[in-house]
Amino acid sequence: MRTLYLIGFMGSGKSTVGQELSKLLGIPCIDTDHMIENVYKVKIAEIFQNKGESVFRKFETEILKQTPVHHHIVSTGGGIVETEENITFMKANGNIVFLKTSLNEIEMRLSNDRSRPLWNKNSYEKQRLFDRRNKLYKESADIIIHTDDKNSREIAADIKEQAGLQSYQE
């Protein structure tokens, strides 16, 4: 099985769904944001604050290229699609699953989250970022999964069904 890359806006559930899908399919899940923090020994918010978004995007591409291309689930950061090189890599090495979540749902999920540098903006800037990225997610995706009003287990089951996957325990 080629790797499944989970993409979507921040708060769409990529990390949580990745873990559920990992249990469901019996294959490992890795998270590019966690890998960045482990490799570079710094929190993502600090990278944005001290080095800027462009340095973070460079780190993100380097980490993505280190992920396995078979029998894995890779939960990516919300901005992974901002770099064409990342989209090309994911398309060449796996299937891209877009966790499509409405802005209203994102607002509810992230209402108390102050750890996301690109979320702590005014409503207009959030809407612009959301619209720009959603276009990129849709253009990049092999599979689109609607996540509103679903829990992570339901979303993982939807991915398994739409991708035609079987658990390794089956």
Beta strands, then each sheet from edge to edge (+ up, - down):
strand 1: 3-7
strand 2: 29-31
strand 3: 73-75
strand 4: 94-100
strand 5: 143-146
sheet 1: 2+ 3+ 1+ 4+ 5+
end
